[in-house]
Amino acid sequence: MSERTYHHGDLRRAVLTAALDVIRTDGPSALSLRDLARRAGVSHAAPAHHFKDRSGLLTAIATEGYDLLAATLADAPDLRERGVHYVRFAVGHPAHFQVMFQPDLYRPDDPELLAAKARATEELRAGVADRTPAEDAGLMGIAAWSIAHGFATLLLSHNLDRPVGDRDAEEVFRALTGVTFRTQPAGSRVGDDTMQE
C-alpha cells in the first residue's frame, strides 16, 4: 500500500461512502473496488485491505444497513410508527436498502451481519408483540413488514410517483395503514385508482 493509503484517515468509511454513492446512482452491479479506490483517492489495493473483495464490501454495507434500521425502528412508539420509520429508513438510506434484501450479493452467514439482522428483526417484532395475541404474532409480523417493505420499494422505484404526488410519503403511509386496517363495509373498495395512470 502507498504512504497515502496509510494516512488517508478513515479509509474504511471513505470506501463505504463511495460505494453507497455508486449504488444509489447506478445500482450494486456497478461496484468495482478499483473504481472505489480511485474515488476515495487511495491505491487500488487499499479497499481489499478492509473488505477483501466486492462481496465483503457489500456484506459491510448490508450489516451497516441492518444496524441503521434497528436504530431507526427503536425510536418508534407503536406498530404503525414502526412502519413509518421503516419507510423513513428506506428513503434516507436507499443504497443500504437495495443491498440488504439481496442476499446473493453478500455473505449471508457473516456473524456481524447475522447479529445486525437479528437486532433489526427484534425491533420489527416488538411492535407486533405489543398488540397481537402470541399465536397470531408471526402472521401479523409478516403482514406489517410486507406493507412497509412493499410501500418503500414501490416508492424508491418511482412506481408511486403519481399516487403520492407532492404529499409527504410518511403521511401517505400513515393514511394507507389507517385505511387498510379499518373495518370496511361489505362491498366497499379502497384505492381502486392506485394503479391507474
N, C-alpha and C positions, 0 to 999 in steps of 0.2 A: 504493500500500500504506500501511497505517497505521503510526504510530510503533511500535505494539505488535508488529507483524509484524517490523520490523527488529530489535527487541530480544528476540525470543522465545527466542533461543538456537539450538539445532539444530532449525530448523523442518522441514527435510527428514526427519530422524529422527522427529520428533513426528507428521508426517503419515503416514509409513510405519507407525509403531506403531499409529496409529488405524486405518489401512486393514487391517492384519493382524488387529486385533480384530474389525472388521466381517466380514471374510472368514471368520474362524474361527467366528463365530456365525451369520452369515446368508448366506455364500457371496459370490463375486465379483460377482454380478449386483446386489447391494445397494449397491455402492460409488457414492458421489456425492462429487465434490470439494467441493461446498458443505457437505455434511454433515461431511466430514472436517475442513474448516476450522473449523466450529463445535466439533467435538470437541477439536481442537487449540488452540482459543481464539485463532484468528487471523482476519484478514479473509477474506472468501470468495474473493478473488482470489489470496491468498498461495500456495496449493498449486500453482497454474498457473505460478508463477514458477520452481519446481523441476522440475515434471513436464509442463508444457504442457497435458496433458489426461489423461483416465482411462487411455487406452492407455499413455501414458508412465509413469504411476504403476504400472500392472501390469507393464510391462517392467522397471521398477526392482525390483519385488518378485520377479519371476522371476530376474533377474540375481543378486540377493542370495541367493535360494534355491539356485541352482547353485553359488555360491561357498561357501555353508554346507555343501552336500552334498559338494563336493570336499574341504573341510577335514575333515569327518566321516569320509569314506572313507579319507583319507590315514593315519589312525591305525590302520587295520585290518591285522593281520598276514598274513591269508590270505583266500582266496575266500569261505569260509563266513562269516568275521567281517565281510567287506565287506558281505555280505547282511544280517547282524545290524545293522551300522552304518547301512545304508540304511533298515531298518525303524526304527531309533532316530531317524534324521533325520526321517522322516515323522511319527512320533508326537510328536517335540519341536517340529516346525515344520509343523503341519497346514495352515496358511493358505498358506505358501510352496508346499507340496506340491500343493495344489489348483490353484494358478495355473501352476506350472512346466510341467505337462503338458497345458495347454490353449492352444496357440499362437495360436488365434483371438482370445484375449484381449489379446495384446500384440504388439509389433513384433518378429517373429522374425528380422529381419535386422539388428537393432541390434548394433553392433560390441562393446559391452561385454557384452551378453547372449551373443553367439556365443563370446567369449573365456571367459566363466564356464562355459558349457555344455561347451566343449572341455576345460576343466580337470576337470570332473566326469566326463566321458566317459573321459578318460585314467585317472583313478583307478579307474573301473569296469573298464576293460580290463586294468589292471595285475594285478589278482588272477587274471584268466583266463590271462594270458600266462605266469605262473609255473608253471602246471600242465597246460597244454594244448598239443598239437602245433599249429604255426602254421596248418596247413590247417583245423583244427577250431576255432580260437580264436573266429572270428566267430559260429559257431553256439552255442558254449558261452557266449559273452558274452550272446547273446540269451536263452538258456535261464536263465542265472543272474539276469539283470535281470528277466525275466518272473516268476520265482519270488518274488524280493524285492519287486518292484513290486506284483504281484498280492496277496501276503500283506499288504503295507502298506495297499493300497487297501481290501481286504476288512476289515481291522482298523479303519481310520478310519471306514468306512461302517457299522460295527457288525454286519456280517454274520458276524463270528467271535466275537461275544459269548458265545454258548453253547459252541462247541467249545473256546475258550480259557479261558473262565471266569475264575477268580481267579489263574490261573497267569501268570507273567511272560511277556509276549509275545516277548521276545528268546529266552528259553529254549525256548518253543514253536517258534519259527522254527529254532533250532539242531536240535531234535529232528526237525522236519519235513525239513530238508535231510539229516539223517542217514538217515532212513527212505527218502527219495526217491532218494538216490544209493547206497544199499546194494543189493547184488545180491539179488534176491528169488527164492526157489524158484518153479518153474513153478506157476502156478495160484494163487499167494498173492495176497491182496487187501489193500491198505493203505488205511486211512482210509475204509472204506465208510460209516461213520456221520457223516462230516463234514457233509453237507448235511441230515442228518435233524434234525427238531425234537424 
